[in-house]
Amino acid sequence: MIRVVYRWKVKEENFTRFQDVWSRTTNKIHETVPGALGSFMLRSPEDKTEVITVAKWNSMDSWRAFWGSENPSEMVEMRKIGERVSATVYDEIDDFTR
């Protein structure tokens, strides 16, 4: 398993729209892209423009097949609302969340 941490900058006035688009996008990816296992979103309480989304994938190969040129078509609407600052891949070692 891997986790991909996406860092975003989203203007406060655009956050609600970004959240809505992200929700539809992540659910569509989870339902239609092989190896996609879902995602969650975090937002900084100190800097409301700082948003992190963390996606879970069954393998690096699955994510790379989706990621392609680093601009997956599924994420176009999100990139119109927020600036994707980075995308970093991590191996999942343990997960004790419930």
Biopython code that builds the backbone (N, CA, C, O; Angstrom):
import numpy as np
from Bio.PDB.StructureBuilder import StructureBuilder

atoms = [
    (1, "MET", "N", (0.837, -1.184, 0.000)),
    (1, "MET", "CA", (0.000, 0.000, 0.000)),
    (1, "MET", "C", (0.878, 1.242, 0.000)),
    (1, "MET", "O", (1.978, 1.258, 0.552)),
    (2, "ILE", "N", (0.356, 2.273, -0.634)),
    (2, "ILE", "CA", (1.018, 3.574, -0.569)),
    (2, "ILE", "C", (-0.016, 4.629, -0.211)),
    (2, "ILE", "O", (-1.220, 4.435, -0.376)),
    (3, "ARG", "N", (0.485, 5.733, 0.277)),
    (3, "ARG", "CA", (-0.333, 6.923, 0.509)),
    (3, "ARG", "C", (0.294, 8.044, -0.301)),
    (3, "ARG", "O", (1.516, 8.182, -0.350)),
    (4, "VAL", "N", (-0.544, 8.834, -0.927)),
    (4, "VAL", "CA", (-0.069, 9.989, -1.677)),
    (4, "VAL", "C", (-0.616, 11.234, -0.985)),
    (4, "VAL", "O", (-1.828, 11.397, -0.844)),
    (5, "VAL", "N", (0.284, 12.103, -0.558)),
    (5, "VAL", "CA", (-0.091, 13.328, 0.140)),
    (5, "VAL", "C", (-0.037, 14.469, -0.862)),
    (5, "VAL", "O", (1.026, 14.815, -1.378)),
    (6, "TYR", "N", (-1.203, 15.048, -1.127)),
    (6, "TYR", "CA", (-1.317, 16.193, -2.021)),
    (6, "TYR", "C", (-1.465, 17.443, -1.155)),
    (6, "TYR", "O", (-2.331, 17.500, -0.282)),
    (7, "ARG", "N", (-0.633, 18.425, -1.395)),
    (7, "ARG", "CA", (-0.746, 19.707, -0.686)),
    (7, "ARG", "C", (-1.365, 20.711, -1.641)),
    (7, "ARG", "O", (-0.984, 20.807, -2.808)),
    (8, "TRP", "N", (-2.338, 21.465, -1.114)),
    (8, "TRP", "CA", (-3.087, 22.430, -1.913)),
    (8, "TRP", "C", (-3.102, 23.791, -1.236)),
    (8, "TRP", "O", (-3.019, 23.887, -0.012)),
    (9, "LYS", "N", (-3.206, 24.828, -2.029)),
    (9, "LYS", "CA", (-3.528, 26.170, -1.547)),
    (9, "LYS", "C", (-4.886, 26.515, -2.135)),
    (9, "LYS", "O", (-5.063, 26.530, -3.353)),
    (10, "VAL", "N", (-5.838, 26.792, -1.260)),
    (10, "VAL", "CA", (-7.205, 27.075, -1.681)),
    (10, "VAL", "C", (-7.672, 28.330, -0.960)),
    (10, "VAL", "O", (-7.682, 28.375, 0.271)),
    (11, "LYS", "N", (-8.055, 29.341, -1.715)),
    (11, "LYS", "CA", (-8.572, 30.567, -1.093)),
    (11, "LYS", "C", (-9.781, 30.220, -0.225)),
    (11, "LYS", "O", (-10.593, 29.369, -0.587)),
    (12, "GLU", "N", (-9.888, 30.888, 0.922)),
    (12, "GLU", "CA", (-10.987, 30.603, 1.852)),
    (12, "GLU", "C", (-12.342, 30.675, 1.179)),
    (12, "GLU", "O", (-13.210, 29.839, 1.430)),
    (13, "GLU", "N", (-12.526, 31.667, 0.327)),
    (13, "GLU", "CA", (-13.830, 31.839, -0.328)),
    (13, "GLU", "C", (-14.126, 30.715, -1.334)),
    (13, "GLU", "O", (-15.270, 30.554, -1.762)),
    (14, "ASN", "N", (-13.112, 29.946, -1.709)),
    (14, "ASN", "CA", (-13.303, 28.838, -2.652)),
    (14, "ASN", "C", (-13.338, 27.475, -1.972)),
    (14, "ASN", "O", (-13.536, 26.458, -2.635)),
    (15, "PHE", "N", (-13.147, 27.446, -0.648)),
    (15, "PHE", "CA", (-13.000, 26.161, 0.024)),
    (15, "PHE", "C", (-14.241, 25.276, -0.103)),
    (15, "PHE", "O", (-14.109, 24.089, -0.403)),
    (16, "THR", "N", (-15.419, 25.809, 0.113)),
    (16, "THR", "CA", (-16.635, 24.996, 0.054)),
    (16, "THR", "C", (-16.798, 24.359, -1.320)),
    (16, "THR", "O", (-17.154, 23.185, -1.429)),
    (17, "ARG", "N", (-16.540, 25.122, -2.352)),
    (17, "ARG", "CA", (-16.622, 24.580, -3.715)),
    (17, "ARG", "C", (-15.531, 23.531, -3.931)),
    (17, "ARG", "O", (-15.790, 22.476, -4.510)),
    (18, "PHE", "N", (-14.322, 23.815, -3.471)),
    (18, "PHE", "CA", (-13.223, 22.864, -3.601)),
    (18, "PHE", "C", (-13.578, 21.551, -2.897)),
    (18, "PHE", "O", (-13.364, 20.470, -3.446)),
    (19, "GLN", "N", (-14.112, 21.649, -1.698)),
    (19, "GLN", "CA", (-14.483, 20.464, -0.933)),
    (19, "GLN", "C", (-15.527, 19.638, -1.689)),
    (19, "GLN", "O", (-15.435, 18.412, -1.729)),
    (20, "ASP", "N", (-16.505, 20.297, -2.278)),
    (20, "ASP", "CA", (-17.542, 19.607, -3.037)),
    (20, "ASP", "C", (-16.956, 18.900, -4.254)),
    (20, "ASP", "O", (-17.256, 17.733, -4.508)),
    (21, "VAL", "N", (-16.119, 19.614, -5.003)),
    (21, "VAL", "CA", (-15.501, 19.028, -6.195)),
    (21, "VAL", "C", (-14.567, 17.888, -5.796)),
    (21, "VAL", "O", (-14.562, 16.841, -6.443)),
    (22, "TRP", "N", (-13.779, 18.078, -4.740)),
    (22, "TRP", "CA", (-12.883, 17.022, -4.268)),
    (22, "TRP", "C", (-13.681, 15.777, -3.890)),
    (22, "TRP", "O", (-13.295, 14.663, -4.244)),
    (23, "SER", "N", (-14.779, 15.955, -3.183)),
    (23, "SER", "CA", (-15.595, 14.825, -2.752)),
    (23, "SER", "C", (-16.088, 14.016, -3.952)),
    (23, "SER", "O", (-15.962, 12.792, -3.968)),
    (24, "ARG", "N", (-16.641, 14.688, -4.943)),
    (24, "ARG", "CA", (-17.113, 13.993, -6.141)),
    (24, "ARG", "C", (-15.953, 13.338, -6.883)),
    (24, "ARG", "O", (-16.066, 12.208, -7.358)),
    (25, "THR", "N", (-14.834, 14.060, -6.978)),
    (25, "THR", "CA", (-13.670, 13.555, -7.708)),
    (25, "THR", "C", (-13.089, 12.326, -7.038)),
    (25, "THR", "O", (-12.854, 11.315, -7.700)),
    (26, "THR", "N", (-12.852, 12.395, -5.734)),
    (26, "THR", "CA", (-12.218, 11.262, -5.049)),
    (26, "THR", "C", (-13.119, 10.036, -5.064)),
    (26, "THR", "O", (-12.633, 8.910, -5.178)),
    (27, "ASN", "N", (-14.421, 10.245, -4.952)),
    (27, "ASN", "CA", (-15.333, 9.098, -4.998)),
    (27, "ASN", "C", (-15.378, 8.482, -6.394)),
    (27, "ASN", "O", (-15.439, 7.260, -6.531)),
    (28, "LYS", "N", (-15.347, 9.314, -7.420)),
    (28, "LYS", "CA", (-15.329, 8.805, -8.792)),
    (28, "LYS", "C", (-14.045, 8.011, -9.055)),
    (28, "LYS", "O", (-14.088, 6.932, -9.645)),
    (29, "ILE", "N", (-12.909, 8.549, -8.616)),
    (29, "ILE", "CA", (-11.635, 7.851, -8.790)),
    (29, "ILE", "C", (-11.687, 6.511, -8.065)),
    (29, "ILE", "O", (-11.292, 5.486, -8.621)),
    (30, "HIS", "N", (-12.170, 6.516, -6.834)),
    (30, "HIS", "CA", (-12.248, 5.290, -6.039)),
    (30, "HIS", "C", (-13.124, 4.243, -6.724)),
    (30, "HIS", "O", (-12.819, 3.052, -6.679)),
    (31, "GLU", "N", (-14.200, 4.681, -7.350)),
    (31, "GLU", "CA", (-15.146, 3.758, -7.985)),
    (31, "GLU", "C", (-14.687, 3.282, -9.357)),
    (31, "GLU", "O", (-15.091, 2.205, -9.796)),
    (32, "THR", "N", (-13.850, 4.058, -10.046)),
    (32, "THR", "CA", (-13.566, 3.747, -11.450)),
    (32, "THR", "C", (-12.108, 3.457, -11.786)),
    (32, "THR", "O", (-11.829, 2.909, -12.853)),
    (33, "VAL", "N", (-11.182, 3.802, -10.919)),
    (33, "VAL", "CA", (-9.763, 3.630, -11.231)),
    (33, "VAL", "C", (-9.211, 2.425, -10.463)),
    (33, "VAL", "O", (-9.245, 2.408, -9.233)),
    (34, "PRO", "N", (-8.706, 1.422, -11.180)),
    (34, "PRO", "CA", (-8.160, 0.246, -10.502)),
    (34, "PRO", "C", (-7.039, 0.612, -9.527)),
    (34, "PRO", "O", (-6.118, 1.356, -9.865)),
    (35, "GLY", "N", (-7.138, 0.076, -8.316)),
    (35, "GLY", "CA", (-6.111, 0.301, -7.307)),
    (35, "GLY", "C", (-6.355, 1.480, -6.386)),
    (35, "GLY", "O", (-5.682, 1.603, -5.363)),
    (36, "ALA", "N", (-7.304, 2.357, -6.718)),
    (36, "ALA", "CA", (-7.611, 3.517, -5.874)),
    (36, "ALA", "C", (-8.465, 3.059, -4.694)),
    (36, "ALA", "O", (-9.489, 2.401, -4.880)),
    (37, "LEU", "N", (-8.041, 3.409, -3.486)),
    (37, "LEU", "CA", (-8.709, 2.918, -2.280)),
    (37, "LEU", "C", (-9.341, 4.018, -1.439)),
    (37, "LEU", "O", (-9.700, 3.779, -0.286)),
    (38, "GLY", "N", (-9.482, 5.213, -1.992)),
    (38, "GLY", "CA", (-10.131, 6.291, -1.263)),
    (38, "GLY", "C", (-9.153, 7.339, -0.777)),
    (38, "GLY", "O", (-7.942, 7.226, -0.969)),
    (39, "SER", "N", (-9.707, 8.365, -0.141)),
    (39, "SER", "CA", (-8.914, 9.520, 0.249)),
    (39, "SER", "C", (-9.581, 10.239, 1.408)),
    (39, "SER", "O", (-10.775, 10.065, 1.653)),
    (40, "PHE", "N", (-8.804, 11.051, 2.124)),
    (40, "PHE", "CA", (-9.383, 11.938, 3.124)),
    (40, "PHE", "C", (-8.750, 13.318, 2.989)),
    (40, "PHE", "O", (-7.688, 13.477, 2.387)),
    (41, "MET", "N", (-9.427, 14.315, 3.565)),
    (41, "MET", "CA", (-8.998, 15.710, 3.454)),
    (41, "MET", "C", (-8.739, 16.288, 4.841)),
    (41, "MET", "O", (-9.468, 16.011, 5.793)),
    (42, "LEU", "N", (-7.681, 17.099, 4.934)),
    (42, "LEU", "CA", (-7.339, 17.830, 6.153)),
    (42, "LEU", "C", (-7.214, 19.306, 5.806)),
    (42, "LEU", "O", (-6.845, 19.664, 4.688)),
    (43, "ARG", "N", (-7.524, 20.156, 6.773)),
    (43, "ARG", "CA", (-7.392, 21.610, 6.579)),
    (43, "ARG", "C", (-6.778, 22.209, 7.832)),
    (43, "ARG", "O", (-7.189, 21.895, 8.949)),
    (44, "SER", "N", (-5.790, 23.072, 7.639)),
    (44, "SER", "CA", (-5.113, 23.699, 8.763)),
    (44, "SER", "C", (-6.053, 24.664, 9.490)),
    (44, "SER", "O", (-6.714, 25.479, 8.846)),
    (45, "PRO", "N", (-6.121, 24.585, 10.823)),
    (45, "PRO", "CA", (-6.940, 25.555, 11.556)),
    (45, "PRO", "C", (-6.276, 26.934, 11.635)),
    (45, "PRO", "O", (-6.955, 27.939, 11.848)),
    (46, "GLU", "N", (-4.960, 26.979, 11.466)),
    (46, "GLU", "CA", (-4.239, 28.259, 11.528)),
    (46, "GLU", "C", (-4.217, 28.971, 10.181)),
    (46, "GLU", "O", (-4.335, 30.195, 10.118)),
    (47, "ASP", "N", (-4.070, 28.217, 9.120)),
    (47, "ASP", "CA", (-4.011, 28.783, 7.775)),
    (47, "ASP", "C", (-5.082, 28.090, 6.943)),
    (47, "ASP", "O", (-4.844, 27.021, 6.379)),
    (48, "LYS", "N", (-6.246, 28.692, 6.869)),
    (48, "LYS", "CA", (-7.404, 28.080, 6.212)),
    (48, "LYS", "C", (-7.185, 27.830, 4.723)),
    (48, "LYS", "O", (-7.986, 27.140, 4.093)),
    (49, "THR", "N", (-6.113, 28.378, 4.149)),
    (49, "THR", "CA", (-5.841, 28.144, 2.730)),
    (49, "THR", "C", (-5.013, 26.874, 2.515)),
    (49, "THR", "O", (-4.837, 26.434, 1.379)),
    (50, "GLU", "N", (-4.505, 26.285, 3.599)),
    (50, "GLU", "CA", (-3.680, 25.084, 3.498)),
    (50, "GLU", "C", (-4.556, 23.840, 3.630)),
    (50, "GLU", "O", (-5.158, 23.591, 4.675)),
    (51, "VAL", "N", (-4.612, 23.070, 2.548)),
    (51, "VAL", "CA", (-5.431, 21.863, 2.500)),
    (51, "VAL", "C", (-4.539, 20.695, 2.087)),
    (51, "VAL", "O", (-3.703, 20.816, 1.191)),
    (52, "ILE", "N", (-4.736, 19.569, 2.758)),
    (52, "ILE", "CA", (-4.002, 18.355, 2.424)),
    (52, "ILE", "C", (-5.024, 17.263, 2.141)),
    (52, "ILE", "O", (-5.974, 17.069, 2.900)),
    (53, "THR", "N", (-4.813, 16.553, 1.035)),
    (53, "THR", "CA", (-5.617, 15.373, 0.769)),
    (53, "THR", "C", (-4.663, 14.185, 0.724)),
    (53, "THR", "O", (-3.561, 14.272, 0.183)),
    (54, "VAL", "N", (-5.108, 13.080, 1.303)),
    (54, "VAL", "CA", (-4.259, 11.890, 1.391)),
    (54, "VAL", "C", (-5.016, 10.725, 0.755)),
    (54, "VAL", "O", (-6.066, 10.303, 1.240)),
    (55, "ALA", "N", (-4.456, 10.219, -0.338)),
    (55, "ALA", "CA", (-5.081, 9.116, -1.067)),
    (55, "ALA", "C", (-4.368, 7.811, -0.752)),
    (55, "ALA", "O", (-3.152, 7.785, -0.557)),
    (56, "LYS", "N", (-5.131, 6.735, -0.705)),
    (56, "LYS", "CA", (-4.575, 5.406, -0.468)),
    (56, "LYS", "C", (-4.692, 4.605, -1.767)),
    (56, "LYS", "O", (-5.742, 4.569, -2.408)),
    (57, "TRP", "N", (-3.581, 3.969, -2.128)),
    (57, "TRP", "CA", (-3.522, 3.156, -3.351)),
    (57, "TRP", "C", (-2.983, 1.782, -2.994)),
    (57, "TRP", "O", (-2.198, 1.634, -2.057)),
    (58, "ASN", "N", (-3.411, 0.775, -3.752)),
    (58, "ASN", "CA", (-2.948, -0.577, -3.447)),
    (58, "ASN", "C", (-1.499, -0.807, -3.874)),
    (58, "ASN", "O", (-0.843, -1.712, -3.358)),
    (59, "SER", "N", (-0.989, 0.006, -4.816)),
    (59, "SER", "CA", (0.402, -0.158, -5.241)),
    (59, "SER", "C", (0.898, 1.104, -5.943)),
    (59, "SER", "O", (0.110, 1.931, -6.400)),
    (60, "MET", "N", (2.209, 1.228, -6.016)),
    (60, "MET", "CA", (2.826, 2.332, -6.751)),
    (60, "MET", "C", (2.461, 2.245, -8.229)),
    (60, "MET", "O", (2.222, 3.267, -8.872)),
    (61, "ASP", "N", (2.419, 1.038, -8.766)),
    (61, "ASP", "CA", (2.075, 0.868, -10.183)),
    (61, "ASP", "C", (0.672, 1.384, -10.487)),
    (61, "ASP", "O", (0.461, 2.030, -11.513)),
    (62, "SER", "N", (-0.287, 1.106, -9.607)),
    (62, "SER", "CA", (-1.660, 1.595, -9.813)),
    (62, "SER", "C", (-1.699, 3.119, -9.816)),
    (62, "SER", "O", (-2.331, 3.736, -10.673)),
    (63, "TRP", "N", (-1.009, 3.715, -8.839)),
    (63, "TRP", "CA", (-1.001, 5.177, -8.778)),
    (63, "TRP", "C", (-0.306, 5.772, -9.992)),
    (63, "TRP", "O", (-0.797, 6.744, -10.564)),
    (64, "ARG", "N", (0.829, 5.208, -10.396)),
    (64, "ARG", "CA", (1.550, 5.718, -11.569)),
    (64, "ARG", "C", (0.698, 5.620, -12.828)),
    (64, "ARG", "O", (0.729, 6.524, -13.663)),
    (65, "ALA", "N", (-0.061, 4.543, -12.979)),
    (65, "ALA", "CA", (-0.947, 4.405, -14.142)),
    (65, "ALA", "C", (-1.985, 5.529, -14.147)),
    (65, "ALA", "O", (-2.326, 6.052, -15.208)),
    (66, "PHE", "N", (-2.485, 5.900, -12.968)),
    (66, "PHE", "CA", (-3.439, 7.009, -12.852)),
    (66, "PHE", "C", (-2.746, 8.348, -13.048)),
    (66, "PHE", "O", (-3.246, 9.204, -13.778)),
    (67, "TRP", "N", (-1.612, 8.536, -12.409)),
    (67, "TRP", "CA", (-0.913, 9.822, -12.370)),
    (67, "TRP", "C", (-0.418, 10.247, -13.744)),
    (67, "TRP", "O", (-0.505, 11.422, -14.100)),
    (68, "GLY", "N", (0.097, 9.308, -14.510)),
    (68, "GLY", "CA", (0.529, 9.585, -15.877)),
    (68, "GLY", "C", (1.416, 10.800, -15.999)),
    (68, "GLY", "O", (2.557, 10.788, -15.536)),
    (69, "SER", "N", (0.906, 11.848, -16.616)),
    (69, "SER", "CA", (1.689, 13.058, -16.882)),
    (69, "SER", "C", (1.608, 14.059, -15.734)),
    (69, "SER", "O", (1.947, 15.228, -15.918)),
    (70, "GLU", "N", (1.178, 13.636, -14.584)),
    (70, "GLU", "CA", (1.017, 14.476, -13.387)),
    (70, "GLU", "C", (-0.181, 15.407, -13.468)),
    (70, "GLU", "O", (-0.365, 16.256, -12.596)),
    (71, "ASN", "N", (-0.989, 15.260, -14.493)),
    (71, "ASN", "CA", (-2.196, 16.070, -14.612)),
    (71, "ASN", "C", (-3.384, 15.199, -14.996)),
    (71, "ASN", "O", (-3.947, 15.357, -16.079)),
    (72, "PRO", "N", (-3.770, 14.272, -14.106)),
    (72, "PRO", "CA", (-4.895, 13.397, -14.432)),
    (72, "PRO", "C", (-6.150, 14.203, -14.761)),
    (72, "PRO", "O", (-6.475, 15.178, -14.084)),
    (73, "SER", "N", (-6.838, 13.783, -15.799)),
    (73, "SER", "CA", (-8.039, 14.509, -16.225)),
    (73, "SER", "C", (-9.086, 14.563, -15.125)),
    (73, "SER", "O", (-9.864, 15.515, -15.057)),
    (74, "GLU", "N", (-9.114, 13.540, -14.254)),
    (74, "GLU", "CA", (-10.094, 13.521, -13.163)),
    (74, "GLU", "C", (-9.906, 14.687, -12.195)),
    (74, "GLU", "O", (-10.840, 15.057, -11.484)),
    (75, "MET", "N", (-8.704, 15.270, -12.161)),
    (75, "MET", "CA", (-8.412, 16.323, -11.187)),
    (75, "MET", "C", (-8.449, 17.733, -11.777)),
    (75, "MET", "O", (-8.087, 18.698, -11.104)),
    (76, "VAL", "N", (-8.882, 17.853, -13.018)),
    (76, "VAL", "CA", (-8.897, 19.160, -13.700)),
    (76, "VAL", "C", (-9.730, 20.180, -12.926)),
    (76, "VAL", "O", (-9.278, 21.305, -12.713)),
    (77, "GLU", "N", (-10.918, 19.812, -12.510)),
    (77, "GLU", "CA", (-11.802, 20.765, -11.824)),
    (77, "GLU", "C", (-11.204, 21.227, -10.500)),
    (77, "GLU", "O", (-11.339, 22.393, -10.131)),
    (78, "MET", "N", (-10.551, 20.329, -9.793)),
    (78, "MET", "CA", (-9.911, 20.713, -8.534)),
    (78, "MET", "C", (-8.811, 21.729, -8.791)),
    (78, "MET", "O", (-8.666, 22.697, -8.044)),
    (79, "ARG", "N", (-8.039, 21.512, -9.845)),
    (79, "ARG", "CA", (-6.927, 22.417, -10.148)),
    (79, "ARG", "C", (-7.420, 23.785, -10.632)),
    (79, "ARG", "O", (-6.661, 24.753, -10.600)),
    (80, "LYS", "N", (-8.653, 23.878, -11.071)),
    (80, "LYS", "CA", (-9.221, 25.178, -11.449)),
    (80, "LYS", "C", (-9.554, 26.013, -10.207)),
    (80, "LYS", "O", (-9.577, 27.242, -10.271)),
    (81, "ILE", "N", (-9.808, 25.349, -9.091)),
    (81, "ILE", "CA", (-10.228, 26.030, -7.863)),
    (81, "ILE", "C", (-9.066, 26.247, -6.915)),
    (81, "ILE", "O", (-8.968, 27.295, -6.277)),
    (82, "GLY", "N", (-8.179, 25.257, -6.817)),
    (82, "GLY", "CA", (-7.051, 25.343, -5.893)),
    (82, "GLY", "C", (-5.743, 25.065, -6.611)),
    (82, "GLY", "O", (-5.718, 24.452, -7.678)),
    (83, "GLU", "N", (-4.668, 25.523, -6.011)),
    (83, "GLU", "CA", (-3.332, 25.287, -6.564)),
    (83, "GLU", "C", (-2.742, 24.044, -5.901)),
    (83, "GLU", "O", (-2.574, 24.006, -4.682)),
    (84, "ARG", "N", (-2.430, 23.039, -6.701)),
    (84, "ARG", "CA", (-1.764, 21.863, -6.157)),
    (84, "ARG", "C", (-0.286, 22.208, -5.981)),
    (84, "ARG", "O", (0.422, 22.456, -6.957)),
    (85, "VAL", "N", (0.166, 22.222, -4.744)),
    (85, "VAL", "CA", (1.526, 22.617, -4.413)),
    (85, "VAL", "C", (2.487, 21.448, -4.598)),
    (85, "VAL", "O", (3.599, 21.630, -5.093)),
    (86, "SER", "N", (2.062, 20.246, -4.201)),
    (86, "SER", "CA", (2.933, 19.083, -4.326)),
    (86, "SER", "C", (2.114, 17.809, -4.239)),
    (86, "SER", "O", (0.964, 17.808, -3.799)),
    (87, "ALA", "N", (2.737, 16.733, -4.668)),
    (87, "ALA", "CA", (2.198, 15.380, -4.512)),
    (87, "ALA", "C", (3.380, 14.489, -4.153)),
    (87, "ALA", "O", (4.318, 14.345, -4.937)),
    (88, "THR", "N", (3.332, 13.892, -2.964)),
    (88, "THR", "CA", (4.442, 13.095, -2.463)),
    (88, "THR", "C", (3.935, 11.706, -2.099)),
    (88, "THR", "O", (2.909, 11.565, -1.433)),
    (89, "VAL", "N", (4.656, 10.688, -2.537)),
    (89, "VAL", "CA", (4.274, 9.304, -2.282)),
    (89, "VAL", "C", (5.034, 8.772, -1.072)),
    (89, "VAL", "O", (6.231, 9.014, -0.912)),
    (90, "TYR", "N", (4.306, 8.036, -0.218)),
    (90, "TYR", "CA", (4.885, 7.382, 0.949)),
    (90, "TYR", "C", (4.445, 5.926, 0.973)),
    (90, "TYR", "O", (3.293, 5.616, 0.671)),
    (91, "ASP", "N", (5.356, 5.036, 1.331)),
    (91, "ASP", "CA", (4.975, 3.651, 1.591)),
    (91, "ASP", "C", (4.214, 3.607, 2.902)),
    (91, "ASP", "O", (4.623, 4.221, 3.887)),
    (92, "GLU", "N", (3.106, 2.880, 2.913)),
    (92, "GLU", "CA", (2.369, 2.700, 4.157)),
    (92, "GLU", "C", (3.005, 1.547, 4.917)),
    (92, "GLU", "O", (3.043, 0.418, 4.429)),
    (93, "ILE", "N", (3.499, 1.831, 6.098)),
    (93, "ILE", "CA", (4.168, 0.816, 6.913)),
    (93, "ILE", "C", (3.171, 0.175, 7.869)),
    (93, "ILE", "O", (3.056, -1.050, 7.909)),
    (94, "ASP", "N", (2.459, 0.973, 8.630)),
    (94, "ASP", "CA", (1.423, 0.504, 9.552)),
    (94, "ASP", "C", (0.290, 1.498, 9.556)),
    (94, "ASP", "O", (0.499, 2.682, 9.290)),
    (95, "ASP", "N", (-0.909, 1.036, 9.853)),
    (95, "ASP", "CA", (-2.064, 1.918, 9.983)),
    (95, "ASP", "C", (-2.932, 1.367, 11.095)),
    (95, "ASP", "O", (-3.563, 0.322, 10.939)),
    (96, "PHE", "N", (-2.966, 2.068, 12.215)),
    (96, "PHE", "CA", (-3.763, 1.633, 13.340)),
    (96, "PHE", "C", (-5.010, 2.505, 13.525)),
    (96, "PHE", "O", (-5.620, 2.505, 14.594)),
    (97, "THR", "N", (-5.383, 3.246, 12.478)),
    (97, "THR", "CA", (-6.616, 4.032, 12.561)),
    (97, "THR", "C", (-7.811, 3.084, 12.457)),
    (97, "THR", "O", (-7.704, 1.971, 11.941)),
    (98, "ARG", "N", (-8.920, 3.547, 12.948)),
    (98, "ARG", "CA", (-10.145, 2.725, 12.899)),
    (98, "ARG", "C", (-11.223, 3.448, 12.158)),
    (98, "ARG", "O", (-12.327, 2.924, 12.009)),
]
sb = StructureBuilder()
sb.init_structure("model")
sb.init_model(0)
sb.init_chain("A")
sb.init_seg("    ")
for serial, (resi, resn, name, xyz) in enumerate(atoms, 1):
    if name == "N":
        sb.init_residue(resn, " ", resi, " ")
    sb.init_atom(name, np.array(xyz, "f"), 0.0, 1.0, " ", f" {name:<3s}", serial, name[0])
structure = sb.get_structure()
